[in-house]
Amino acid sequence: MKQEQIDRINALYRKSQAEGLTEAEKEEQAMLRKAYVADVKRNLVAQLNNIDMQNPDGTVTNLGEEYGNKKKLS
């Protein structure tokens, strides 16, 4: 997410606290927040997929390869 988008999220928040938002601004704020949360989740998954763990027997396991690509059970 670009810094301009983060600045816009913050500006909309400050405006909502001070005077309120129009419907168009509320929609823009919701869209920007969803994009921000999606970026945070994507970055977290990427970080977790790059973790290597050394096992007691000395082997190294990449947790992303072992657990990262599994589908969630519903």
SERO-4910 file (N, C-alpha, C, O; in steps of 0.05 Angstrom, whole numbers):
BEGIN
 pado doro    nc1    nc2    nc3   cac1   cac2   cac3    cc1    cc2    cc3    oc1    oc2    oc3
  Met    A     17    -23      0      0      0      0     18     25      0     38     26     14
  Lys    A     11     43    -16     26     68    -19     22     87      5      0     86     18
  Gln    A     42    103     11     40    122     33     17    141     29      4    149     49
  Glu    A     11    149      5    -11    167      0    -38    155      9    -55    169     19
  Gln    A    -41    129      5    -66    116     13    -68    114     43    -90    118     54
  Ile    A    -46    109     56    -46    109     86    -52    137     97    -67    140    116
  Asp    A    -40    157     84    -46    185     92    -76    191     88    -88    205    105
  Arg    A    -87    181     67   -116    186     61   -133    172     82   -153    183     91
  Ile    A   -126    148     90   -141    134    112   -140    151    137   -161    154    150
  Asn    A   -117    161    144   -114    177    168   -130    203    166   -142    212    186
  Ala    A   -129    216    143   -144    241    139   -174    236    141   -188    252    154
  Leu    A   -184    214    130   -212    208    132   -220    202    161   -241    210    170
  Tyr    A   -202    189    176   -208    183    204   -210    210    219   -229    213    235
  Arg    A   -191    227    215   -191    253    230   -216    269    223   -229    281    240
  Lys    A   -224    269    197   -248    283    189   -273    270    201   -291    285    209
  Ser    A   -274    244    203   -297    231    214   -300    238    244   -323    240    254
  Gln    A   -278    241    258   -279    249    286   -287    278    290   -301    285    309
  Ala    A   -278    295    271   -283    324    274   -311    332    264   -325    346    279
  Glu    A   -318    324    240   -343    334    229   -361    313    216   -384    319    208
  Gly    A   -351    289    213   -367    268    200   -360    266    170   -348    284    159
  Leu    A   -368    243    159   -361    237    131   -387    236    114   -408    229    124
  Thr    A   -384    242     89   -406    238     70   -407    208     63   -389    193     70
  Glu    A   -428    200     50   -431    171     43   -408    162     25   -397    140     28
  Ala    A   -401    180      6   -379    173    -13   -352    170      2   -337    152     -4
  Glu    A   -348    187     22   -323    185     38   -323    160     56   -302    148     60
  Lys    A   -347    153     66   -349    128     82   -342    104     65   -328     86     74
  Glu    A   -352    103     41   -346     81     22   -316     80     16   -304     59     15
  Glu    A   -305    104     11   -276    105      5   -260     95     29   -240     81     25
  Gln    A   -268    103     53   -254     95     77   -255     65     80   -235     52     87
  Ala    A   -278     54     76   -282     25     79   -265     10     58   -252    -10     65
  Met    A   -264     20     33   -248      7     13   -218      8     19   -204    -12     16
  Leu    A   -209     31     28   -181     35     35   -173     17     59   -152      5     60
  Arg    A   -191     15     79   -185     -2    102   -184    -31     94   -166    -46    104
  Lys    A   -202    -40     77   -201    -68     68   -175    -74     53   -163    -95     57
  Ala    A   -166    -55     36   -141    -59     22   -118    -60     41    -99    -76     38
  Tyr    A   -118    -43     62    -97    -42     81    -95    -68     97    -74    -80    100
  Val    A   -118    -78    106   -119   -104    121   -109   -126    103    -95   -144    113
  Ala    A   -117   -127     78   -108   -148     59    -78   -147     56    -65   -168     55
  Asp    A    -67   -123     54    -37   -120     52    -23   -130     77     -3   -144     75
  Val    A    -34   -124    100    -22   -133    125    -22   -163    126     -2   -175    134
  Lys    A    -45   -175    119    -47   -204    120    -28   -217    100    -15   -237    107
  Arg    A    -26   -206     76     -8   -217     56     21   -215     65     37   -234     61
  Asn    A     29   -193     78     56   -190     88     62   -210    111     84   -221    112
  Leu    A     42   -214    128     46   -232    150     49   -261    140     67   -276    149
  Val    A     33   -269    121     35   -296    109     63   -299     96     75   -320     99
  Ala    A     72   -279     82     98   -281     69    120   -284     90    139   -300     86
  Gln    A    118   -269    112    138   -272    133    138   -300    146    158   -312    150
  Leu    A    114   -309    152    111   -335    165    121   -358    146    132   -378    156
  Asn    A    116   -355    120    125   -375    101    155   -376     98    166   -395     86
  Asn    A    169   -356    108    199   -356    105    213   -363    131    237   -358    134
  Ile    A    199   -375    150    211   -383    175    222   -411    172    209   -429    163
  Asp    A    248   -414    180    261   -440    181    264   -448    210    270   -432    227
  Met    A    259   -473    215    261   -484    242    281   -507    242    280   -525    226
  Gln    A    300   -505    261    319   -527    264    308   -548    283    301   -542    306
  Asn    A    306   -572    273    296   -594    289    318   -605    307    341   -600    303
  Pro    A    310   -620    328    330   -631    347    350   -649    333    373   -651    343
  Asp    A    343   -661    311    363   -679    297    382   -663    279    399   -675    266
  Gly    A    379   -637    278    397   -620    263    386   -612    235    398   -595    222
  Thr    A    365   -624    226    353   -617    200    338   -591    203    329   -583    224
  Val    A    336   -577    180    322   -551    179    297   -555    163    297   -565    141
  Thr    A    275   -546    174    249   -548    161    238   -520    155    238   -503    173
  Asn    A    231   -515    130    218   -489    123    188   -492    129    175   -509    118
  Leu    A    178   -476    148    151   -479    157    131   -471    135    109   -481    134
  Gly    A    139   -453    117    122   -446     95    117   -469     76     95   -473     66
  Glu    A    138   -484     71    135   -507     53    119   -529     67    104   -544     54
  Glu    A    122   -532     93    109   -554    107     80   -547    113     62   -564    111
  Tyr    A     74   -522    121     47   -515    130     34   -493    113      9   -492    113
  Gly    A     48   -477     99     38   -454     86     19   -459     63      1   -443     58
  Asn    A     22   -481     49      6   -485     25    -18   -503     31    -33   -510     12
  Lys    A    -23   -511     56    -46   -528     62    -71   -511     62    -71   -488     70
  Lys    A    -93   -523     53   -118   -510     53   -131   -512     81   -127   -532     95
  Lys    A   -146   -492     89   -159   -493    114   -182   -513    113   -196   -515     93
  Leu    A   -186   -527    135   -208   -545    137   -233   -531    146   -232   -515    165
  Ser    A   -254   -535    132   -279   -520    138   -298   -538    154   -320   -529    161
***
